[in-house]
Amino acid sequence: MSTKPPSLTERRKAATQLDIARAAAELFTERGPDQTTAEDVAERAGVALRTFYRYFRSKQDAVAPLLAHGADRWRELLAESEPGAGLPAALERAVQESLSASDAHTAEGLRQTRALLRAAVDDPALRAVWYRVNQESEEKLVDVVAGLAGPGADPMAVRLTAAAATDAIRVALEAWAATDAEVTGPGSPAELAVRCLRELMGGMRLLTG
């Protein structure tokens, strides 16, 4: 079923939110969250402080769109898979393609995510945003997995698949962020995510049978 494309107002809102998110990520990387204020983020993004608070509750919350961007991309790739084509292979393809850093834009996004995850180690509020983004992604993924698995799929298995796939990417990105590995090659996000995906989902009936 096709979805209604976003309106011009919705696209502008999303663009503004992403601009603010990038500004917050830059400042967190440069100064750290403790040395960054909401006023700093608004100024860097070129928006009024009231605009900042129209979209976000806190400076940490401001990076949520940036952290969610990668998850949105890989769900879109997964949704493009043909039903019945094989869910395990479809999941691996979507994860690998979305994290492969095949262009400068994707590579930069991964580096920003690494910087934010490193900052989150000492910032509980930032960690909470990261966990919330993953939870929301998992909830959205359920419908995508259900559509690919078909009408006869066990709902519990669908939910477990969505949870395992989300956790595989989360753990892979956290593990990568703790190292100095490159965005491609050994120890890269794509390599780690596929490894985590296989290990977490290896025994699940929905994926193996």
C-alpha positions as CSV (number, residue, x, y, z in Angstrom):
1,M,0.0,0.0,0.0
2,S,1.4,3.4,-1.0
3,T,1.8,6.1,1.6
4,K,0.9,9.7,1.1
5,P,4.0,11.8,0.3
6,P,4.9,14.5,2.9
7,S,3.5,18.0,2.3
8,L,5.8,20.9,1.7
9,T,5.3,22.1,5.3
10,E,6.2,18.6,6.6
11,R,9.3,18.6,4.5
12,R,10.4,22.0,5.7
13,K,9.8,21.0,9.3
14,A,11.9,17.9,8.8
15,A,14.7,19.9,7.1
16,T,14.8,22.4,10.0
17,Q,14.9,19.6,12.5
18,L,17.8,17.9,10.7
19,D,19.7,21.2,10.5
20,I,19.3,21.7,14.2
21,A,20.4,18.1,14.8
22,R,23.5,18.5,12.7
23,A,24.4,21.7,14.6
24,A,23.9,20.0,17.9
25,A,26.1,17.0,16.8
26,E,28.8,19.4,15.6
27,L,28.9,21.2,19.0
28,F,28.8,18.1,21.0
29,T,31.8,16.8,19.0
30,E,33.7,20.1,19.4
31,R,32.9,20.9,23.0
32,G,31.0,18.0,24.6
33,P,27.3,18.2,25.7
34,D,28.2,19.7,29.1
35,Q,29.8,22.7,27.4
36,T,27.0,23.2,24.9
37,T,23.7,25.0,25.5
38,A,20.4,25.1,23.6
39,E,21.2,28.7,22.8
40,D,24.5,27.6,21.2
41,V,22.7,25.0,19.1
42,A,20.1,27.4,17.9
43,E,22.7,30.0,17.0
44,R,24.8,27.4,15.1
45,A,21.7,26.2,13.2
46,G,20.6,29.8,12.4
47,V,17.3,29.5,14.1
48,A,15.6,31.4,17.0
49,L,15.7,29.7,20.4
50,R,11.9,29.5,20.4
51,T,12.2,27.6,17.1
52,F,14.6,25.2,18.8
53,Y,12.1,24.6,21.7
54,R,9.2,24.2,19.2
55,Y,10.8,21.0,18.0
56,F,13.0,19.7,20.9
57,R,12.7,19.5,24.6
58,S,16.4,19.6,25.4
59,K,19.8,19.9,23.7
60,Q,20.3,16.1,23.8
61,D,16.9,15.5,22.3
62,A,18.0,17.7,19.3
63,V,20.3,15.0,17.9
64,A,17.4,12.4,17.7
65,P,16.7,13.1,14.0
66,L,20.3,12.6,13.1
67,L,20.5,9.3,15.0
68,A,17.2,8.1,13.5
69,H,18.2,9.0,9.9
70,G,20.3,5.8,9.4
71,A,17.5,3.6,10.8
72,D,15.0,5.2,8.5
73,R,17.3,4.5,5.6
74,W,17.7,0.8,6.3
75,R,14.0,0.3,6.9
76,E,13.3,1.9,3.5
77,L,15.8,-0.5,1.9
78,L,14.3,-3.5,3.6
79,A,10.7,-2.4,2.6
80,E,11.8,-2.4,-1.0
81,S,12.6,-6.1,-0.9
82,E,10.2,-8.5,-2.7
83,P,7.9,-10.4,-0.4
84,G,8.9,-14.1,-0.3
85,A,12.4,-13.3,-1.4
86,G,13.9,-14.6,1.8
87,L,13.8,-12.5,5.0
88,P,17.3,-13.4,6.3
89,A,18.9,-12.4,3.0
90,A,16.8,-9.2,2.7
91,L,17.7,-8.1,6.3
92,E,21.4,-8.6,5.6
93,R,21.3,-6.8,2.3
94,A,19.4,-3.8,3.8
95,V,21.8,-3.6,6.8
96,Q,24.9,-4.0,4.7
97,E,23.9,-1.5,2.1
98,S,22.8,1.2,4.6
99,L,26.0,0.9,6.6
100,S,28.5,0.3,3.8
101,A,29.6,3.9,3.6
102,S,29.7,3.8,-0.2
103,D,29.6,7.6,-0.5
104,A,30.9,10.5,1.4
105,H,27.5,11.5,2.9
106,T,27.0,8.1,4.5
107,A,30.5,8.0,5.8
108,E,30.1,11.3,7.4
109,G,26.8,10.3,9.0
110,L,28.5,7.2,10.5
111,R,31.3,9.4,11.9
112,Q,28.8,11.8,13.4
113,T,27.0,8.8,15.0
114,R,30.4,7.6,16.4
115,A,31.1,11.0,17.9
116,L,27.6,11.1,19.5
117,L,27.9,7.6,20.9
118,R,31.2,8.4,22.5
119,A,29.7,11.5,24.0
120,A,26.8,9.5,25.3
121,V,29.1,7.3,27.4
122,D,29.3,10.1,30.0
123,D,25.9,11.7,29.3
124,P,22.9,9.8,30.6
125,A,20.4,12.1,28.8
126,L,22.1,11.5,25.5
127,R,22.1,7.8,26.0
128,A,18.4,7.9,26.7
129,V,17.9,9.6,23.4
130,W,19.9,6.9,21.6
131,Y,17.8,4.1,23.3
132,R,14.6,5.9,22.5
133,V,15.5,6.2,18.9
134,N,16.3,2.5,18.8
135,Q,13.0,1.6,20.5
136,E,11.0,3.8,18.0
137,S,12.9,2.2,15.1
138,E,12.0,-1.3,16.4
139,E,8.4,-0.4,16.6
140,K,8.3,0.8,13.0
141,L,10.3,-2.2,11.8
142,V,7.6,-4.6,13.0
143,D,5.2,-3.7,10.2
144,V,8.0,-3.9,7.6
145,V,9.0,-7.4,8.8
146,A,5.4,-8.5,8.9
147,G,4.8,-7.4,5.3
148,L,7.8,-9.4,4.1
149,A,7.2,-12.4,6.2
150,G,3.7,-12.8,4.9
151,P,0.2,-13.2,6.4
152,G,0.9,-16.6,7.9
153,A,3.9,-15.4,10.0
154,D,3.8,-15.9,13.8
155,P,3.3,-12.4,15.3
156,M,5.7,-13.2,18.1
157,A,8.4,-14.3,15.6
158,V,7.9,-11.0,13.7
159,R,8.3,-9.0,16.9
160,L,11.4,-11.0,17.9
161,T,12.9,-10.5,14.4
162,A,12.3,-6.7,14.6
163,A,13.9,-6.6,18.1
164,A,16.9,-8.7,17.1
165,A,17.6,-6.7,13.9
166,T,17.4,-3.4,15.8
167,D,19.6,-4.7,18.6
168,A,22.1,-6.1,16.1
169,I,22.6,-2.7,14.5
170,R,22.7,-0.9,17.9
171,V,25.3,-3.2,19.4
172,A,27.4,-3.1,16.2
173,L,27.4,0.7,16.1
174,E,28.2,0.9,19.8
175,A,31.0,-1.6,19.5
176,W,32.4,0.2,16.4
177,A,32.2,3.6,18.2
178,A,34.4,2.3,21.0
179,T,37.2,1.6,18.4
180,D,39.1,3.5,15.8
181,A,38.1,1.2,13.0
182,E,37.4,2.8,9.6
183,V,33.9,3.2,8.2
184,T,34.7,0.4,5.7
185,G,36.7,-2.8,5.9
186,P,37.5,-5.0,9.0
187,G,35.7,-3.9,12.1
188,S,33.4,-1.5,10.1
189,P,29.8,-0.9,11.0
190,A,28.5,-3.0,8.1
191,E,30.8,-6.0,9.0
192,L,29.9,-5.9,12.7
193,A,26.2,-5.4,12.0
194,V,26.0,-8.5,9.7
195,R,27.9,-10.5,12.3
196,C,25.6,-9.4,15.1
197,L,22.5,-10.1,12.9
198,R,23.6,-13.6,12.1
199,E,24.4,-14.4,15.7
200,L,21.3,-12.9,17.2
201,M,18.9,-14.4,14.7
202,G,20.5,-17.7,13.9
203,G,18.0,-19.8,15.8
204,M,14.8,-18.0,14.9
205,R,12.3,-20.1,13.0
206,L,11.0,-17.1,11.0
207,L,14.4,-16.5,9.6
208,T,15.7,-20.0,9.1
209,G,12.6,-21.8,7.8
